[in-house]
Amino acid sequence: MIFLLELFGFAVALCGLHAVSRWFGLGPLYLGIGFFQTMLFVADKGATPISVDLIGSTGFIGYSTFLPLLLAATVLVYTLEGTRAARHLLLAILCLHVLHGAADHMLAYHASHPPAGWPWLGDSVLVEHSTYIRLCSLAAFVVDFVVILVVYQILVNRLPGLPLIVPSYIATMAAMVADAIVFSTLYGLRTDLGTTQLATKMEVVAVSALPVAIYMHLHLRHHHGEVRRGIIERRAFDVFELSRRVREVEAKLAATERSYQEVKRIFGRYVSHEVVERIVADPQRLGRGGEQREVTVMYADIVGYTALAERIPPTEVIHILNRYYDEVCKAIVDHGGMIVGIQGDSLLAAFGAPLTSDVPGEHLDHADDAVWAAHDMLTAVERLSAGWRAEGFPELASGLAIRIGVHTGPVVAGNVGAEDRVEYTLIGDSVNIASRVEDLNKRFATAILITAQTRERLADRALYESLVDLGAHHVRGRTDAVHVFTLPDRALAAAPETLPPEALTVEP
């Protein structure tokens, strides 16, 4: 009875070693399993086994009394840590098997080759060993490992309502029987199957499996429904279908890589590939919600779009807009900008978002990028207009003209929207100023206006000096005047004939 209590205590200790894995990992549990692995061989040394009293019989301390502890630990690791961890445990046990055999050989050699004057101990019980028996035991344990996990998994899957002690006990008994059959067969039937001490095995298996089953039940009680079933239920032969699982993982990785490349390709339509790479490398840069930062905002609009849309069919409007956005969006993205929003003929872009530089000494010249992007947008529109005139497009005989407003200032940039539908956007007065400055182009028949805040942020001093000062002016919806500049070769770039007469009146 005392021996059974000792086995029960060992099983409880195994559960305790697993319980501390959240702080120390599985190392302590593996050390405990290694102790029982060693006891498998130490307990069987000697011609006369040590006998002990059990509940209904008398048994012997040996391989069969410590093997259930090892099998119970295997079920514990398999259930709570997964198939991969169980395979690692098997590998560790097999390695320990071999290392312990090497230690036995080393001791036997030195006991039978003592130094001069020392006694010969080659017949000592401490160095008694058999390489063939160890190999038979090694093969038997591999069979035990497969049998216990397959039987356990079948019972759990087919009879999910059973307490875990039932599949644990039945699977461990099945592994013990398989161990006896395999070992005896490999050993040439020299071991009498009638002396397998079935009653003893039934008792030690119950004592070893009960604490582990209770611990697994308490551990899994914190999981509910699908999560719990996902932890317990697997395919019956999942434990050694390694090659298939590897192929599945490789297929999933390949699919993930394809999805990743597709996301990069799609996202690359809105921001530069450099920005995409930096976001992928550090997704936290996007953040959750919004964060305040300084950016350069660009607002662009097509001159006379409403009148144009009235004169031509919607299908041709779509064609014109698509070609237009192909060109201007490329100019924005090429200069590191991000397309924040497109609505009809209006475009909102940002430079300096969604990324900011955290690298010391690295300076993101988002104001310069925005101005040069605007310059390239106007050049692209001129190229488009020349093409449409060459094609004889009557509605665009005078070409297409756009107005651009650029302003630098603080905004809140981030994801805004409902829980299941969000979009990246900019919120703040800087966005409103960029929109009003775009509209201010009408007063000067200009194609681009840049605020003083953007000019002061320019790192390119030649560009800074070349801007034409148009003074401070009041805009709709704002009390304070806005000081604006324009590019020297864009002061009269818009097509004046497309503007109403009052738009050409300069406010004093």
C-alpha positions in Angstrom: 0.0 0.0 0.0 2.9 2.4 0.8 4.4 1.8 -2.6 1.1 2.7 -4.3 1.0 5.9 -2.3 4.6 6.6 -3.4 3.6 6.1 -7.1 0.6 8.4 -6.5 2.9 11.0 -5.1 5.2 10.7 -8.1 2.3 11.2 -10.5 1.2 14.3 -8.5 4.7 15.6 -8.7 4.6 15.2 -12.5 1.4 17.4 -12.6 3.1 19.9 -10.4 6.1 20.1 -12.7 3.8 20.8 -15.6 1.9 23.4 -13.7 5.0 25.5 -13.3 5.8 25.3 -17.0 4.1 28.7 -17.5 7.1 30.2 -15.6 9.9 27.7 -16.3 8.9 26.0 -19.5 8.8 22.2 -19.9 12.3 21.7 -18.7 11.4 20.7 -15.1 8.8 18.2 -16.4 11.3 16.6 -18.7 13.7 16.3 -15.8 11.1 14.5 -13.8 10.3 12.2 -16.8 14.0 11.5 -17.1 14.1 10.4 -13.5 11.4 7.8 -14.1 13.1 6.7 -17.3 16.2 6.0 -15.3 14.2 4.1 -12.6 13.0 1.7 -15.4 16.4 0.2 -15.5 17.7 0.7 -12.0 14.7 -1.1 -10.4 15.2 -4.2 -12.5 18.9 -4.7 -11.7 19.6 -7.9 -9.7 18.4 -11.4 -9.9 16.0 -11.1 -6.9 13.5 -8.3 -7.4 12.2 -6.2 -4.5 8.7 -7.2 -3.5 6.1 -4.9 -2.1 2.5 -5.1 -0.8 -0.2 -3.8 -3.0 -4.0 -3.5 -2.4 -5.0 -6.9 -3.6 -1.7 -8.6 -4.4 2.0 -8.6 -3.9 4.1 -7.1 -6.7 7.7 -6.3 -7.5 9.4 -3.0 -8.0 10.7 -3.1 -11.5 10.2 -1.9 -15.1 6.5 -2.5 -15.1 5.8 -0.5 -12.0 7.6 2.7 -13.3 6.5 2.4 -16.9 2.9 3.6 -16.2 4.3 6.9 -14.8 6.2 7.4 -18.0 3.2 6.6 -20.1 1.0 8.9 -18.0 3.5 11.8 -18.6 3.3 11.1 -22.3 -0.5 11.5 -22.3 -0.1 14.7 -20.3 2.3 16.2 -22.7 0.3 15.1 -25.8 -3.0 16.4 -24.5 -1.9 19.8 -23.1 1.1 20.6 -25.2 0.2 19.0 -28.6 1.5 16.4 -31.0 4.7 18.1 -31.7 5.7 18.3 -28.1 4.8 14.6 -27.7 7.2 13.7 -30.5 9.9 15.7 -28.9 9.3 13.8 -25.7 9.7 10.5 -27.5 12.9 11.6 -29.0 14.2 12.8 -25.6 13.3 9.4 -24.0 15.0 7.5 -26.8 18.1 9.6 -26.4 18.1 9.0 -22.7 17.6 5.3 -23.3 20.8 5.2 -25.4 22.8 7.4 -23.0 21.9 5.3 -20.0 23.0 2.2 -22.0 26.3 3.9 -22.7 26.7 4.6 -19.0 26.0 1.0 -18.2 28.7 -0.1 -20.6 31.2 2.4 -19.2 30.6 1.2 -15.6 30.7 -2.5 -16.6 34.1 -1.9 -18.4 35.7 -0.2 -15.4 34.3 -2.7 -12.9 35.9 -5.6 -14.9 39.1 -3.6 -15.6 40.1 -2.3 -12.2 43.5 -0.7 -11.5 46.2 -2.9 -10.1 45.5 -3.9 -6.5 41.8 -3.1 -6.6 39.0 -5.8 -6.5 37.3 -7.1 -9.7 33.6 -6.1 -9.6 32.4 -7.4 -13.0 29.7 -9.5 -11.4 28.3 -6.7 -9.3 24.6 -6.1 -9.5 25.3 -2.4 -10.1 26.9 -3.1 -13.4 24.6 -5.8 -14.6 23.2 -5.0 -18.0 22.3 -6.5 -21.4 22.6 -4.6 -24.7 20.1 -6.9 -26.3 17.5 -6.4 -23.5 17.9 -2.7 -23.8 17.3 -2.8 -27.5 14.2 -4.9 -27.0 13.0 -2.4 -24.4 13.7 0.5 -26.7 11.6 -1.1 -29.5 8.9 -1.9 -27.0 8.7 1.6 -25.8 8.3 3.0 -29.3 5.3 0.7 -29.7 4.0 1.7 -26.3 4.2 5.4 -27.4 2.1 4.8 -30.5 -0.4 2.4 -28.9 -1.2 4.7 -25.9 -1.7 7.8 -27.9 -3.7 6.2 -30.7 -6.0 4.3 -28.3 -6.4 7.4 -26.1 -7.2 9.6 -29.1 -9.7 7.1 -30.5 -11.5 6.9 -27.2 -11.6 10.7 -26.7 -12.9 11.2 -30.3 -15.5 8.5 -30.2 -16.6 8.9 -26.6 -16.1 12.6 -25.8 -18.4 12.4 -22.8 -16.2 10.0 -20.9 -14.1 11.4 -17.9 -10.5 11.6 -19.0 -9.5 8.9 -16.5 -11.3 6.3 -18.6 -9.4 6.8 -21.9 -6.2 7.4 -19.9 -6.5 4.1 -18.0 -7.6 2.0 -21.0 -4.9 3.4 -23.2 -2.2 2.9 -20.6 -3.3 -0.7 -20.0 -3.3 -1.3 -23.8 0.3 0.1 -23.9 1.4 -2.1 -21.0 0.0 -5.2 -22.7 1.6 -4.2 -26.0 4.9 -3.7 -24.2 4.8 -7.2 -22.7 3.9 -8.8 -26.0 6.6 -6.9 -28.0 9.3 -7.3 -25.4 8.6 -11.0 -25.0 8.5 -11.6 -28.7 11.7 -9.8 -29.4 13.4 -11.5 -26.5 12.6 -14.9 -28.1 9.7 -15.8 -25.8 12.1 -16.4 -22.9 9.9 -14.3 -20.7 6.8 -16.3 -19.7 3.7 -14.3 -20.6 1.9 -16.0 -17.7 4.1 -14.1 -15.2 3.3 -10.6 -16.5 1.6 -9.7 -13.1 -1.6 -8.4 -14.7 -3.2 -7.5 -11.3 -0.1 -5.5 -10.3 -0.1 -3.6 -13.6 -3.8 -2.8 -13.2 -3.2 -1.3 -9.8 -0.1 0.7 -10.7 -1.7 2.0 -13.9 -4.8 3.2 -12.0 -2.6 4.9 -9.4 -0.4 6.6 -12.0 -3.2 7.6 -14.4 -5.7 9.0 -11.9 -3.8 12.2 -10.7 -2.8 13.0 -14.3 -6.4 12.6 -15.6 -7.7 14.8 -12.8 -5.0 17.5 -13.5 -5.8 17.5 -17.2 -9.5 17.8 -16.4 -8.9 20.8 -14.1 -6.5 22.4 -16.7 -9.0 22.0 -19.6 -11.9 23.2 -17.5 -10.7 26.8 -18.1 -11.3 26.3 -21.9 -14.8 26.2 -23.3 -16.6 24.6 -26.3 -14.6 24.6 -29.5 -11.4 25.6 -27.8 -11.4 22.6 -25.4 -12.4 20.2 -28.2 -9.6 21.7 -30.4 -7.1 20.9 -27.6 -8.3 17.3 -27.0 -9.6 16.1 -30.3 -7.1 15.2 -33.0 -7.0 12.5 -35.7 -6.2 9.1 -34.2 -3.0 8.7 -36.1 -2.0 12.3 -36.0 1.0 11.6 -33.7 3.1 9.9 -36.4 1.7 11.4 -39.6 4.7 13.8 -39.6 5.4 14.0 -43.3 1.8 14.8 -44.1 1.7 17.5 -41.5 4.9 18.9 -42.8 3.4 19.1 -46.3 0.3 20.7 -44.9 2.3 23.3 -43.1 4.4 24.0 -46.2 1.2 24.4 -48.3 -0.2 26.8 -45.7 3.1 28.8 -45.7 3.0 29.0 -49.5 -0.6 30.2 -49.4 0.3 32.7 -46.8 3.2 34.0 -48.8 0.9 34.3 -51.9 -1.6 36.3 -49.8 1.1 38.4 -48.4 2.4 39.3 -51.9 -1.1 40.0 -53.1 -1.7 42.4 -50.1 1.6 44.1 -50.9 0.7 44.5 -54.5 -2.8 45.9 -53.7 -1.5 48.1 -50.9 1.3 49.3 -53.2 -1.4 51.0 -55.3 -1.9 53.5 -52.5 1.5 53.9 -51.0 5.1 53.4 -52.2 6.6 50.0 -52.0 9.2 51.3 -49.5 6.3 52.3 -47.2 4.7 48.9 -47.6 7.9 47.1 -46.7 8.3 49.2 -43.6 4.8 48.6 -42.5 5.1 44.9 -43.0 8.4 44.9 -41.1 6.8 46.8 -38.2 2.9 46.7 -38.2 2.9 48.6 -35.0 3.7 51.8 -36.9 0.1 51.9 -38.1 -1.1 51.7 -34.5 -4.7 51.4 -33.4 -7.1 54.3 -33.4 -5.4 57.5 -34.2 -2.2 59.3 -33.4 -1.2 63.0 -33.9 1.7 63.7 -36.2 2.8 66.4 -38.6 2.1 65.6 -42.3 1.9 67.4 -45.6 -1.7 67.2 -46.9 -2.5 67.5 -50.6 -6.0 68.1 -52.0 -6.5 68.0 -55.8 -9.6 68.6 -57.9 -10.4 68.6 -61.7 -11.3 72.0 -63.1 -14.8 72.1 -64.6 -15.5 68.4 -63.8 -19.3 69.0 -63.3 -19.7 70.6 -66.7 -17.6 67.8 -68.3 -19.7 65.1 -66.7 -22.8 66.7 -68.1 -21.5 66.7 -71.6 -20.2 63.1 -72.0 -21.7 59.7 -71.1 -20.8 58.2 -67.7 -18.8 55.4 -69.3 -16.5 57.9 -70.9 -16.2 59.9 -67.6 -15.0 56.7 -66.0 -12.5 56.2 -68.7 -11.2 59.7 -68.3 -11.0 59.4 -64.5 -9.2 56.1 -64.6 -6.5 57.4 -67.0 -6.2 60.5 -64.9 -5.9 58.7 -61.6 -3.4 56.2 -63.1 -1.1 59.1 -63.8 -1.5 61.4 -60.7 -1.6 58.5 -58.2 1.6 57.2 -59.7 3.2 60.6 -59.1 2.1 60.6 -55.5 3.2 57.1 -54.7 6.5 57.6 -56.5 7.3 60.5 -54.1 6.3 58.5 -51.0 2.8 59.7 -50.6 -0.3 57.8 -49.6 -3.7 58.0 -51.3 -6.0 58.7 -48.4 -9.2 59.0 -50.3 -10.8 59.5 -53.8 -14.3 60.8 -54.3 -15.3 61.6 -57.8 -12.8 64.0 -59.2 -11.4 64.9 -55.8 -8.3 63.4 -54.3 -6.8 63.5 -50.8 -3.2 62.4 -50.3 -0.8 62.6 -47.4 3.0 62.7 -47.2 4.6 61.6 -43.9 1.7 59.1 -43.1 1.2 56.4 -42.3 4.8 56.3 -41.3 7.0 58.6 -39.3 10.7 58.2 -38.8 12.0 56.9 -35.5 15.5 56.6 -36.7 17.9 59.2 -35.2 19.2 61.4 -38.0 16.7 60.2 -40.5 14.6 63.0 -41.9 11.5 62.4 -44.0 11.1 65.4 -46.3 7.4 65.1 -46.7 6.9 68.7 -47.7 9.4 68.4 -50.5 7.9 65.2 -51.6 4.4 66.7 -51.7 5.5 69.7 -53.8 7.5 67.6 -56.3 4.6 65.2 -56.5 2.3 68.1 -57.3 4.7 69.3 -60.0 4.8 65.8 -61.5 1.0 65.5 -61.3 0.6 68.7 -63.4 3.1 67.5 -65.9 1.3 64.2 -66.2 -2.0 66.0 -66.7 -0.5 68.1 -69.5 0.8 64.9 -71.1 -2.7 63.4 -70.9 -4.3 66.5 -72.3 -1.9 66.4 -75.3 -2.9 62.8 -75.9 -6.6 63.5 -75.8 -6.2 66.4 -78.2 -4.3 64.2 -80.5 -7.0 61.6 -80.3 -9.5 64.3 -81.4 -11.5 64.1 -78.1 -13.9 67.1 -78.7 -14.9 67.5 -75.0 -11.3 67.8 -74.0 -10.1 69.9 -77.0 -8.8 72.5 -74.5 -7.2 69.9 -72.3 -7.8 68.9 -68.7 -6.8 71.2 -65.9 -6.5 70.5 -62.1 -6.1 72.6 -59.0 -3.9 71.4 -56.1 -3.6 72.7 -52.6 -0.7 71.7 -50.3 -0.5 72.4 -46.6 1.7 71.1 -43.8 0.4 70.8 -40.2 -0.7 68.5 -37.5 -3.4 65.9 -38.1 -4.7 62.8 -36.3 -3.9 59.9 -38.6 -5.4 56.5 -38.0 -8.1 54.0 -38.5 -11.6 55.4 -38.1 -15.0 53.7 -38.6 -17.2 50.9 -37.3 -15.9 47.8 -35.6 -16.2 45.7 -38.8 -15.4 48.4 -41.3 -12.6 50.9 -40.9 -10.6 53.1 -43.2 -7.3 54.9 -42.7 -8.0 58.7 -42.8 -6.7 62.1 -41.6 -8.7 64.3 -39.3 -7.8 67.9 -38.4 -7.8 71.5 -39.5 -4.8 70.9 -41.7 -7.0 68.8 -44.0 -9.6 71.7 -44.2 -6.8 74.2 -45.0 -5.5 72.1 -47.9 -9.0 71.9 -49.3 -9.6 75.6 -49.0 -6.2 76.4 -50.5 -7.1 74.2 -53.4 -10.2 76.2 -53.9 -8.2 79.5 -53.6 -6.5 78.6 -56.9 -9.6 80.0 -58.6 -8.7 83.6 -57.5 -5.3 83.5 -59.2 -6.0 81.1 -62.1 -3.2 79.0 -60.7 -2.8 75.2 -60.8 -1.1 74.9 -57.4 -0.9 76.8 -54.1 1.4 76.0 -51.3 1.0 77.4 -47.8 3.7 79.2 -45.9 3.8 76.3 -43.4 4.8 73.9 -46.2 7.3 76.4 -47.6 9.0 76.7 -44.2 9.2 72.9 -43.9 11.0 72.5 -47.3 14.5 71.1 -47.1 15.3 71.9 -50.7 16.5 75.5 -50.4 16.5 76.1 -54.1 12.8 75.1 -54.2 12.2 77.3 -51.2 13.6 80.3 -52.9 11.9 79.8 -56.2 8.3 79.8 -54.9 6.3 82.9 -56.0 4.7 84.8 -53.0 1.0 85.5 -53.6 0.4 87.0 -50.1 -2.0 86.2 -47.3 -5.7 85.8 -48.2 -8.9 84.9 -46.4 -10.6 81.7 -47.4 -14.1 80.4 -46.9 -14.8 79.1 -43.4 -11.6 80.5 -41.7 -11.0 83.7 -39.7 -7.2 83.8 -40.1 -5.7 84.6 -43.5 -3.7 81.9 -45.2 -0.3 82.9 -46.8 0.2 81.1 -50.1 2.9 80.6 -52.7 2.9 78.9 -56.1 5.5 77.4 -58.4 7.0 79.9 -60.8 6.1 78.0 -64.0 2.6 77.2 -62.7 1.2 80.6 -61.9 -1.1 80.5 -65.0 -1.0 76.8 -65.7 -4.8 76.3 -65.5 -6.9 76.7 -68.5 -8.5 80.2 -68.0 -11.2 79.5 -70.5 -12.6 76.8 -68.3 -13.0 79.2 -65.3 -15.9 81.5 -64.6 -15.0 85.3 -64.9 -15.4 85.9 -61.2 -12.7 83.3 -60.5 -10.2 85.5 -62.2 -10.8 88.4 -59.8 -7.9 88.7 -57.3 -9.0 89.7 -53.8 -7.0 92.7 -52.6 
